[in-house]
Amino acid sequence: MTGADAQAQRPHALVRAAAGAAPAGQRSTYHRLVALKYRLPGWLRHRLDPYNTEADRFVASAAASLGRGAAVLDAGAGECRHAAFFAHTRYFGTDNQLGDAVRYDYARVSFVSDLTRIPVGSGTMDAVVSVNVLEHVAEPARVLAECHRVLRPGGRLYLVAPQSWRLHQAPQDFLRFTRFGLAHLLETAGFAVAELRPLGGAFWNLGLRSLYLLTHFKGRAFPVALLLAPLLGFLVPLLCFYLDRFDREREDTLGHAVVAKKPA
């Protein structure tokens, strides 16, 4: 097994190592849950938060497919939590730093930019990665056109975008995407869609929503979240993880993972 292959098998450990922690005085119930999630064993985290774990695995697999020294742009990198996957490449993370300016640490980005105007030469990137970013841009067609521009012919875009998700990082939260919407946007930008798959179905959706119900208990009500956590944060998501196999249509998915290629 190569180093890249091994990396694809243990994405939870690499993401956990890269995940930043919010300052103690600013940690909401949501951020406490996120911090707890990354302390869980990988197999359990996958069952309680399968969408994000599958997204991490998707990115790890993309990284493992790239050769040493490949030029990679992480478009909307945030805290660059996926950077460790691309240690064998020339990795560049960019973000406009508007998503969560209070709790995010943007110190690791290579440069700050608006994704509709990326200061990178045309045809210079072997791959572009963008994970749960497209919903935060008001003009996704322009962003995808920029991703297409910076890719070399034959380069690939690895994209994860939500279809059903709670409001987050307000007010920088604009859109959600069906598989038809994604395919249309990508093809209009000049991409050929090589893979477009849902990340789970209705039961994964229900399980994550159960978990996020705990975020409504804030401040003095936080002990209520602790009381309900075994049910809403463990038993319901765990049951939903296994029930998801019964949803064969995947129409109520949380989101999609996409591989799109710039024609040679």
Backbone bond lengths (Angstrom), bond angles and torsions (degrees), N, CA, C in turn:
res aa  C-N    CA-C-N  psi(-1)  N-CA   C-N-CA  omega(-1)  CA-C   N-CA-C  phi
1 M - - - 1.473 - - 1.520 109.39 -
2 T 1.329 116.75 128.47 1.454 121.05 178.36 1.517 110.62 -75.08
3 G 1.341 115.64 167.08 1.459 119.14 177.51 1.509 111.87 -60.82
4 A 1.347 116.09 -37.96 1.464 119.51 179.15 1.505 111.24 -67.00
5 D 1.351 117.37 -38.56 1.461 120.64 178.15 1.516 110.75 -64.57
6 A 1.319 116.78 -44.13 1.464 120.10 178.83 1.513 110.96 -61.62
7 Q 1.330 115.92 -37.60 1.459 121.44 179.19 1.521 110.54 -61.52
8 A 1.329 117.34 -39.96 1.458 120.92 -179.48 1.515 111.63 -67.91
9 Q 1.328 118.26 -21.99 1.448 121.71 -179.08 1.523 112.90 -84.45
10 R 1.323 117.90 -16.30 1.461 119.77 -176.39 1.531 111.55 -130.28
11 P 1.307 118.35 51.32 1.467 119.88 -176.41 1.516 112.96 -65.54
12 H 1.344 117.55 -31.66 1.466 119.24 -177.29 1.514 111.42 -62.19
13 A 1.322 117.13 -35.74 1.461 119.91 -178.92 1.519 111.33 -69.69
14 L 1.336 116.90 -40.55 1.455 120.42 -179.86 1.516 111.86 -68.63
15 V 1.331 116.98 -40.86 1.462 119.96 178.57 1.514 110.46 -67.47
16 R 1.334 116.83 -40.00 1.461 120.47 179.06 1.519 110.17 -60.29
17 A 1.339 116.73 -40.61 1.456 120.43 -179.34 1.518 111.72 -66.93
18 A 1.324 116.38 -31.07 1.468 120.63 -177.17 1.516 113.39 -89.55
19 A 1.335 118.33 -15.05 1.461 121.13 -174.49 1.518 110.54 -69.25
20 G 1.320 115.87 127.41 1.456 120.41 178.01 1.509 111.04 -83.26
21 A 1.305 117.21 156.54 1.460 122.31 178.64 1.508 109.70 -108.91
22 A 1.324 116.57 138.39 1.457 120.55 177.63 1.513 109.56 -71.64
23 P 1.346 118.36 149.51 1.449 120.81 174.90 1.515 110.66 -53.86
24 A 1.334 116.65 143.33 1.462 121.60 -172.82 1.523 112.36 -55.05
25 G 1.319 117.11 -38.56 1.451 120.02 -177.07 1.514 114.11 -74.63
26 Q 1.350 117.42 -9.71 1.460 120.56 -175.30 1.521 112.16 -115.72
27 R 1.325 117.85 10.99 1.447 120.33 -173.05 1.523 110.70 -84.23
28 S 1.325 115.90 113.15 1.444 122.19 176.70 1.524 109.00 -79.02
29 T 1.350 115.68 173.99 1.458 119.31 174.93 1.521 110.30 -58.03
30 Y 1.339 116.46 -39.45 1.458 120.37 179.41 1.525 110.93 -59.88
31 H 1.338 117.23 -47.48 1.454 119.52 -177.40 1.527 111.53 -70.25
32 R 1.310 117.72 -28.50 1.462 119.67 172.92 1.524 110.81 -65.32
33 L 1.324 116.47 -39.93 1.463 120.26 177.90 1.526 110.96 -65.10
34 V 1.327 116.45 -41.22 1.465 120.01 178.88 1.522 110.23 -62.48
35 A 1.338 116.46 -45.15 1.462 119.95 179.39 1.529 111.01 -60.92
36 L 1.338 116.75 -40.80 1.455 120.62 178.24 1.520 111.27 -65.34
37 K 1.323 116.54 -39.81 1.467 121.36 -178.10 1.519 111.20 -56.65
38 Y 1.333 116.98 -41.70 1.456 120.06 -176.12 1.527 112.75 -78.68
39 R 1.319 117.23 -1.97 1.461 120.07 172.83 1.533 112.34 -94.28
40 L 1.329 115.84 -8.59 1.458 120.30 -177.80 1.526 110.74 -78.70
41 P 1.333 117.36 152.52 1.471 119.78 171.37 1.521 109.76 -58.88
42 G 1.320 117.05 149.10 1.451 121.36 -175.27 1.513 113.96 -56.48
43 W 1.337 117.21 -41.08 1.465 120.11 -177.58 1.524 111.49 -65.04
44 L 1.354 116.70 -35.37 1.459 119.91 -179.46 1.523 110.64 -77.26
45 R 1.317 116.46 -39.63 1.460 119.30 177.39 1.527 110.38 -59.99
46 H 1.320 116.94 -38.62 1.463 120.49 179.33 1.519 111.26 -61.05
47 R 1.310 118.20 -35.82 1.458 121.89 -177.93 1.517 112.69 -79.73
48 L 1.314 117.03 -30.14 1.462 120.26 -179.37 1.538 112.41 -88.79
49 D 1.313 117.29 -27.75 1.472 121.79 179.64 1.523 108.77 -138.17
50 P 1.325 117.52 65.67 1.474 120.16 -173.74 1.517 114.15 -65.47
51 Y 1.330 118.02 -33.06 1.470 119.70 -177.82 1.522 111.18 -60.27
52 N 1.328 116.73 -54.06 1.455 119.71 -177.52 1.524 111.72 -68.61
53 T 1.326 117.25 -33.29 1.454 119.61 177.22 1.521 110.92 -66.94
54 E 1.335 116.74 -41.77 1.464 119.99 177.12 1.531 110.79 -65.19
55 A 1.322 116.99 -35.85 1.468 119.77 176.27 1.522 110.45 -63.34
56 D 1.336 116.77 -42.83 1.463 120.15 177.67 1.531 110.88 -62.17
57 R 1.319 116.62 -41.62 1.467 120.10 179.10 1.520 111.24 -65.50
58 F 1.305 116.28 -37.43 1.463 121.04 177.39 1.526 110.12 -61.06
59 V 1.329 117.25 -45.06 1.461 121.12 -179.92 1.524 110.03 -67.84
60 A 1.331 117.14 -40.74 1.463 120.38 178.91 1.522 110.89 -61.68
61 S 1.331 116.95 -40.73 1.458 120.94 178.11 1.529 110.93 -65.75
62 A 1.336 116.27 -39.44 1.466 120.12 177.00 1.524 110.48 -61.54
63 A 1.324 116.23 -44.77 1.461 120.62 -179.85 1.523 110.93 -61.89
64 A 1.337 116.66 -41.26 1.456 120.77 -178.51 1.526 112.43 -65.75
65 S 1.336 116.44 -22.71 1.463 120.29 -178.89 1.526 112.74 -82.72
66 L 1.339 117.26 -9.82 1.456 121.42 -176.52 1.517 111.19 -93.55
67 G 1.302 115.49 143.11 1.452 120.36 179.41 1.516 112.52 -75.38
68 R 1.330 114.38 162.85 1.457 119.82 178.82 1.529 109.69 -62.71
69 G 1.328 114.83 132.28 1.453 120.50 178.48 1.509 115.04 86.22
70 A 1.347 117.70 1.39 1.459 120.22 177.69 1.528 109.89 -61.76
71 A 1.318 116.31 144.53 1.460 121.50 178.76 1.525 109.10 -87.73
72 V 1.338 116.08 122.51 1.460 121.91 -174.71 1.523 109.44 -126.52
73 L 1.323 115.98 130.53 1.454 121.39 175.14 1.521 108.84 -109.62
74 D 1.322 116.23 122.96 1.466 122.22 173.79 1.525 106.35 -95.55
75 A 1.324 116.41 101.02 1.458 122.24 -173.36 1.525 109.98 -88.97
76 G 1.326 115.64 108.81 1.462 121.33 -172.90 1.508 109.98 87.46
77 A 1.319 116.28 47.08 1.465 122.50 -169.55 1.519 113.73 -71.63
78 G 1.338 118.12 -22.13 1.465 119.63 -178.22 1.519 110.89 61.01
79 E 1.320 116.06 -118.54 1.462 121.37 179.67 1.527 112.70 -88.82
80 C 1.337 116.17 10.98 1.473 121.88 179.30 1.522 111.53 57.37
81 R 1.324 116.66 41.30 1.460 119.69 -174.73 1.524 112.97 -71.34
82 H 1.346 117.40 -13.43 1.457 119.82 176.58 1.529 112.91 -98.09
83 A 1.320 117.54 2.60 1.463 120.81 -174.66 1.531 112.38 -57.99
84 A 1.327 117.21 -35.49 1.470 120.10 -176.84 1.524 112.01 -62.45
85 F 1.328 117.68 -28.09 1.457 120.22 177.47 1.533 111.52 -62.78
86 F 1.329 116.14 -27.95 1.457 121.65 -171.12 1.526 112.14 -107.00
87 A 1.331 116.31 28.46 1.469 120.52 -177.38 1.525 111.98 -60.89
88 H 1.330 117.32 -26.25 1.467 120.79 -178.57 1.524 112.54 -87.99
89 T 1.326 116.92 0.57 1.462 121.39 -177.87 1.522 110.40 -113.65
90 R 1.320 115.80 178.14 1.470 121.51 169.34 1.533 106.02 -94.83
91 Y 1.310 115.35 97.75 1.469 122.71 -171.45 1.520 109.96 -97.02
92 F 1.336 115.33 132.59 1.467 121.55 176.26 1.527 108.35 -128.43
93 G 1.306 116.21 120.31 1.459 120.78 177.42 1.514 110.47 -104.66
94 T 1.344 116.24 133.72 1.454 119.65 177.41 1.518 109.99 -132.98
95 D 1.314 116.49 150.65 1.460 121.98 -179.69 1.525 107.86 -159.43
96 N 1.326 116.47 153.74 1.471 119.46 176.05 1.526 112.29 -87.03
97 Q 1.337 116.27 -4.12 1.465 123.70 174.69 1.529 113.43 62.47
98 L 1.335 116.64 28.97 1.460 120.74 178.81 1.526 112.84 -104.85
99 G 1.336 117.45 -11.58 1.462 120.01 -171.24 1.507 114.59 -63.45
100 D 1.320 117.27 -53.27 1.465 121.33 -179.69 1.521 107.19 -148.12
101 A 1.314 114.89 72.53 1.461 120.95 -171.53 1.522 112.80 -62.82
102 V 1.338 117.65 -23.92 1.465 120.26 -178.18 1.521 111.33 -79.51
103 R 1.340 116.48 -45.98 1.464 119.83 -170.29 1.520 114.61 -102.10
104 Y 1.319 118.04 -16.18 1.457 120.11 -178.28 1.525 110.71 -87.79
105 D 1.325 115.26 146.46 1.453 121.97 173.69 1.530 106.96 -106.96
106 Y 1.325 116.28 105.75 1.459 121.47 -176.36 1.525 112.62 -92.68
107 A 1.328 117.53 14.61 1.461 120.96 -173.08 1.520 112.80 -63.88
108 R 1.325 118.04 -21.53 1.469 120.45 -174.00 1.529 113.50 -89.00
109 V 1.321 119.04 -8.37 1.467 119.00 -179.32 1.524 109.44 -66.82
110 S 1.340 114.30 147.26 1.468 119.61 -179.53 1.518 111.23 -74.36
111 F 1.340 116.08 -36.68 1.460 120.45 177.39 1.526 108.66 -160.44
112 V 1.322 115.41 155.57 1.454 122.58 179.84 1.522 108.45 -94.50
113 S 1.338 116.24 133.50 1.459 118.07 178.24 1.517 110.94 -159.12
114 D 1.319 114.89 155.92 1.448 123.73 167.54 1.524 106.49 -80.94
115 L 1.329 118.01 129.70 1.460 120.43 -174.74 1.523 113.30 -70.56
116 T 1.307 117.46 -7.82 1.468 119.17 172.84 1.529 111.38 -85.97
117 R 1.340 116.23 -8.86 1.470 121.70 178.77 1.520 108.42 -144.55
118 I 1.315 116.88 74.81 1.459 121.85 -177.06 1.529 109.18 -80.67
119 P 1.333 117.99 123.66 1.475 120.27 -177.22 1.529 112.38 -79.49
120 V 1.314 116.00 60.72 1.462 123.79 -179.97 1.519 107.55 -132.61
121 G 1.308 116.66 141.40 1.450 120.86 -178.64 1.516 112.97 -64.67
122 S 1.310 116.26 152.65 1.465 121.23 179.13 1.533 110.39 -66.98
123 G 1.333 115.12 138.69 1.455 120.50 175.81 1.508 114.84 68.70
124 T 1.338 118.34 27.08 1.471 120.89 -175.03 1.519 113.73 -103.74
125 M 1.314 118.80 -10.99 1.456 121.84 -175.26 1.529 111.87 -108.79
126 D 1.320 115.64 138.85 1.463 120.73 175.34 1.523 111.51 -82.58
127 A 1.319 116.53 -28.03 1.459 120.56 -179.73 1.516 109.68 -152.86
128 V 1.320 115.31 147.29 1.463 122.63 171.31 1.514 107.64 -121.96
129 V 1.321 116.13 133.24 1.461 122.92 178.21 1.519 108.11 -117.00
130 S 1.322 116.26 135.86 1.465 120.11 178.28 1.525 108.48 -148.42
131 V 1.326 115.97 111.68 1.466 121.51 -172.19 1.523 109.99 -116.41
132 N 1.325 115.68 114.74 1.462 122.05 177.79 1.533 111.17 52.95
133 V 1.313 114.17 49.81 1.464 122.23 -179.45 1.520 111.34 -118.60
134 L 1.324 116.97 -36.31 1.463 121.12 -169.81 1.529 112.51 -59.92
135 E 1.339 117.28 -29.26 1.463 119.67 178.69 1.527 112.34 -69.65
136 H 1.336 116.58 -15.51 1.464 121.28 -176.80 1.524 113.41 -96.09
137 V 1.324 117.77 5.06 1.462 120.07 178.65 1.523 108.92 -114.35
138 A 1.306 115.76 136.49 1.468 120.62 -176.78 1.521 112.41 -74.53
139 E 1.342 116.66 -21.15 1.460 121.22 -177.87 1.527 110.02 -127.43
140 P 1.322 118.02 74.13 1.461 120.41 -176.05 1.527 113.86 -61.34
141 A 1.330 117.76 -31.39 1.458 120.19 179.34 1.528 110.60 -62.61
142 R 1.324 117.10 -40.46 1.470 120.68 178.76 1.525 111.23 -68.19
143 V 1.321 116.68 -37.11 1.466 120.25 179.11 1.528 110.53 -65.72
144 L 1.325 117.01 -44.70 1.467 120.22 179.32 1.526 110.98 -66.22
145 A 1.320 117.02 -34.69 1.464 120.05 175.79 1.524 110.82 -63.71
146 E 1.322 117.71 -37.96 1.464 121.82 176.63 1.529 111.11 -67.29
147 C 1.333 117.03 -40.64 1.463 120.08 176.87 1.522 110.04 -60.74
148 H 1.314 116.03 -41.45 1.463 121.26 178.04 1.534 110.22 -63.43
149 R 1.309 117.16 -41.74 1.471 121.32 -178.19 1.518 111.89 -62.23
150 V 1.341 117.77 -45.40 1.469 120.00 -173.60 1.523 112.41 -76.68
151 L 1.328 118.18 -16.71 1.459 120.79 179.46 1.528 111.01 -76.89
152 R 1.313 115.82 143.75 1.464 120.05 170.57 1.533 108.51 -72.48
153 P 1.322 118.86 158.12 1.460 120.31 173.21 1.530 110.51 -56.55
154 G 1.304 116.86 129.76 1.455 121.79 -175.42 1.516 113.79 90.65
155 G 1.341 117.06 -8.10 1.461 121.14 178.02 1.515 111.33 -70.71
156 R 1.324 115.22 162.07 1.467 119.83 -174.42 1.526 112.34 -124.02
157 L 1.310 113.81 144.83 1.462 122.74 172.34 1.520 107.95 -104.13
158 Y 1.327 116.08 126.78 1.463 122.51 176.17 1.527 107.10 -110.49
159 L 1.324 115.36 110.89 1.457 121.64 -169.00 1.526 111.09 -124.31
160 V 1.330 116.15 135.93 1.463 122.30 168.72 1.514 106.96 -122.79
161 A 1.337 116.68 128.14 1.467 120.62 -178.06 1.524 109.50 -141.37
162 P 1.329 118.02 140.75 1.459 121.33 -176.46 1.530 113.22 -81.53
163 Q 1.313 114.63 148.47 1.469 121.52 170.56 1.519 110.70 -105.21
164 S 1.341 116.09 -36.17 1.462 121.08 -178.10 1.517 108.09 -137.77
165 W 1.322 115.97 113.23 1.465 119.27 -174.81 1.510 109.55 -156.75
166 R 1.322 115.99 150.49 1.450 121.32 177.64 1.534 110.35 -66.99
167 L 1.329 116.11 156.36 1.459 120.76 173.91 1.522 108.54 -60.44
168 H 1.328 117.00 132.30 1.453 119.91 -179.56 1.526 109.72 -151.00
169 Q 1.309 115.31 156.02 1.465 123.48 -177.94 1.530 111.72 50.61
170 A 1.328 115.43 39.03 1.464 120.39 178.55 1.532 109.94 -62.89
171 P 1.338 117.82 144.45 1.475 127.12 5.46 1.525 114.03 -91.68
172 Q 1.327 117.35 10.91 1.471 120.45 -178.46 1.533 110.41 -86.29
173 D 1.312 116.72 54.10 1.463 121.85 -179.73 1.527 107.16 -140.67
174 F 1.341 116.84 107.71 1.453 120.59 -166.90 1.524 115.91 -114.98
175 L 1.338 118.20 -36.91 1.460 119.55 -164.36 1.533 112.72 -142.80
176 R 1.342 115.27 162.82 1.464 123.84 168.22 1.529 106.73 -133.09
177 F 1.349 117.64 159.62 1.457 119.97 -169.12 1.529 112.50 -134.91
178 T 1.327 116.50 126.65 1.454 121.40 168.74 1.534 108.81 -81.45
179 R 1.319 116.31 169.63 1.470 118.82 178.59 1.524 110.99 -65.25
180 F 1.326 116.22 -30.64 1.462 119.57 178.92 1.531 110.96 -71.07
181 G 1.316 115.39 -39.67 1.458 119.49 177.81 1.515 111.91 -64.43
182 L 1.318 116.51 -42.91 1.462 120.33 178.93 1.526 111.05 -63.05
183 A 1.326 116.16 -47.16 1.464 119.79 -179.62 1.526 110.72 -59.43
184 H 1.333 116.76 -42.40 1.462 120.53 179.95 1.524 111.08 -63.23
185 L 1.330 116.90 -47.09 1.463 120.67 -178.49 1.529 111.05 -62.58
186 L 1.327 116.47 -43.32 1.458 120.65 -177.41 1.535 111.44 -67.55
187 E 1.308 115.90 -44.71 1.473 119.16 -179.22 1.526 110.88 -67.16
188 T 1.327 116.74 -36.11 1.462 120.05 177.18 1.528 111.02 -64.75
189 A 1.344 116.21 -33.34 1.468 120.80 178.80 1.520 112.48 -76.75
190 G 1.339 117.23 -8.03 1.463 120.27 177.93 1.505 115.03 105.44
191 F 1.330 117.95 4.69 1.460 121.44 -179.32 1.525 111.25 -85.66
192 A 1.324 115.04 155.24 1.456 122.62 166.74 1.521 107.25 -106.01
193 V 1.310 117.53 121.23 1.466 121.41 -176.78 1.525 108.88 -78.10
194 A 1.330 116.19 117.42 1.461 121.68 -179.82 1.523 111.69 -92.93
195 E 1.329 116.78 -31.38 1.471 121.62 -179.42 1.519 108.62 -152.28
196 L 1.314 116.33 135.98 1.456 121.39 175.91 1.524 106.41 -147.36
197 R 1.321 116.89 105.92 1.460 119.31 -174.36 1.531 111.16 -131.66
198 P 1.316 116.17 145.14 1.467 119.71 178.07 1.522 110.59 -74.07
199 L 1.306 115.89 146.12 1.458 121.73 174.97 1.527 107.90 -98.70
200 G 1.335 114.68 83.13 1.454 120.44 179.75 1.513 112.98 86.76
201 G 1.342 114.17 179.23 1.448 120.83 -178.23 1.513 111.93 -127.68
202 A 1.329 115.73 -150.64 1.460 121.53 -172.89 1.526 112.64 -64.10
203 F 1.333 117.01 -33.64 1.463 118.45 -176.33 1.531 111.75 -76.73
204 W 1.327 117.72 -36.38 1.466 118.66 172.48 1.521 109.71 -62.07
205 N 1.321 115.96 -37.91 1.455 121.08 177.59 1.529 110.21 -60.64
206 L 1.329 115.80 -48.07 1.459 120.45 -179.83 1.523 111.37 -63.71
207 G 1.320 117.17 -40.42 1.459 120.59 -179.30 1.514 112.32 -62.46
208 L 1.338 116.73 -42.12 1.463 118.94 179.99 1.523 111.06 -70.31
209 R 1.323 116.64 -36.01 1.465 119.08 177.85 1.532 110.88 -65.64
210 S 1.312 116.91 -35.90 1.464 120.65 175.43 1.525 110.34 -61.13
211 L 1.328 115.12 -44.74 1.459 119.79 179.16 1.529 111.35 -60.93
212 Y 1.331 116.29 -42.83 1.461 120.29 -176.58 1.529 112.85 -73.87
213 L 1.329 117.82 -14.75 1.464 118.89 173.67 1.528 111.19 -58.61
214 L 1.322 116.25 -28.18 1.459 120.18 -179.46 1.527 112.19 -66.05
215 T 1.336 117.48 -22.29 1.462 119.93 -177.14 1.529 112.65 -72.40
216 H 1.335 117.42 -10.79 1.461 120.03 -179.76 1.537 112.35 -79.28
217 F 1.325 116.83 -11.14 1.461 120.83 -179.55 1.524 108.18 -97.35
218 K 1.342 115.10 97.75 1.455 121.37 -172.26 1.522 110.60 -115.19
219 G 1.325 114.60 162.31 1.453 119.85 175.58 1.512 112.53 57.12
220 R 1.328 116.03 -123.57 1.464 120.11 -177.93 1.521 112.56 -68.55
221 A 1.342 116.46 -17.68 1.468 119.95 179.27 1.527 112.38 -84.99
222 F 1.345 118.04 -1.59 1.458 120.49 -177.53 1.531 112.62 -56.66
223 P 1.331 120.50 -36.69 1.474 119.10 176.83 1.527 113.31 -57.69
224 V 1.345 117.26 -27.27 1.466 119.82 176.54 1.524 109.91 -65.51
225 A 1.337 115.89 -38.70 1.464 120.05 176.52 1.521 110.64 -60.88
226 L 1.318 116.30 -41.06 1.471 119.72 178.48 1.529 111.16 -64.08
227 L 1.329 115.34 -36.77 1.461 120.02 -179.55 1.534 111.30 -67.63
228 L 1.341 116.15 -40.06 1.464 121.13 -176.98 1.529 113.72 -87.26
229 A 1.335 116.24 -11.02 1.463 119.82 -174.65 1.527 113.99 -56.94
230 P 1.325 120.34 -40.74 1.477 118.34 179.46 1.525 113.06 -60.00
231 L 1.346 117.23 -33.05 1.464 120.50 179.53 1.526 111.71 -84.50
232 L 1.353 116.31 -60.00 1.455 120.55 -173.21 1.529 113.14 -76.26
233 G 1.331 116.56 -30.16 1.453 120.29 -175.82 1.510 114.75 -99.70
234 F 1.351 116.76 -6.34 1.463 118.70 -178.30 1.529 112.42 -132.47
235 L 1.329 117.05 -63.15 1.466 119.47 -172.91 1.533 112.38 -65.82
236 V 1.337 117.11 -47.10 1.472 119.43 -178.77 1.531 111.25 -64.83
237 P 1.358 120.28 -49.72 1.466 118.98 178.10 1.530 112.96 -61.20
238 L 1.326 116.89 -37.28 1.463 119.84 -179.94 1.523 110.96 -65.11
239 L 1.325 116.56 -44.18 1.462 120.42 177.53 1.525 110.70 -63.08
240 C 1.331 116.79 -42.85 1.465 120.97 -178.76 1.526 111.54 -64.97
241 F 1.320 117.46 -32.35 1.460 120.32 178.26 1.527 110.42 -57.75
242 Y 1.327 116.39 -44.59 1.462 120.30 -177.21 1.528 112.30 -79.41
243 L 1.338 117.08 -30.04 1.464 119.92 179.88 1.523 112.32 -73.17
244 D 1.316 117.11 -17.94 1.456 119.85 -173.57 1.531 112.73 -62.69
245 R 1.302 117.99 -21.45 1.468 120.49 179.39 1.525 111.92 -64.01
246 F 1.340 116.76 -19.01 1.468 120.19 -179.83 1.529 112.31 -81.51
247 D 1.325 117.47 -13.13 1.467 120.66 176.73 1.520 108.11 -91.59
248 R 1.305 116.47 100.00 1.459 120.82 -176.79 1.529 112.16 -91.22
249 E 1.330 117.25 -19.05 1.465 119.76 -177.59 1.523 112.34 -79.69
250 R 1.332 116.56 -34.10 1.461 122.07 179.89 1.533 112.62 58.60
251 E 1.339 116.25 32.53 1.461 119.28 -179.59 1.525 112.45 -81.01
252 D 1.330 116.87 -23.23 1.461 121.23 -179.94 1.521 109.74 -106.53
253 T 1.331 115.35 44.72 1.456 121.03 -179.53 1.525 111.54 -73.98
254 L 1.322 116.05 158.73 1.460 120.58 175.42 1.520 111.54 -75.67
255 G 1.326 117.11 -29.04 1.449 119.51 -178.91 1.516 111.55 178.38
256 H 1.328 115.42 -174.34 1.455 120.88 -175.47 1.540 110.42 -132.46
257 A 1.322 114.33 149.92 1.458 122.72 170.00 1.521 107.86 -108.05
258 V 1.324 116.04 132.83 1.463 120.81 -172.86 1.525 110.22 -131.84
259 V 1.326 114.68 136.67 1.465 121.41 167.59 1.524 106.55 -114.80
260 A 1.311 116.68 121.40 1.465 121.61 -179.93 1.524 109.07 -127.72
261 K 1.305 115.84 139.52 1.457 121.19 -174.47 1.525 111.09 -113.35
262 K 1.350 114.67 139.08 1.457 119.68 171.67 1.526 107.33 -84.00
263 P 1.317 117.80 118.71 1.469 119.33 -176.66 1.514 112.43 -54.18
264 A 1.328 115.30 143.29 1.479 120.85 179.59 1.533 109.85 -70.46
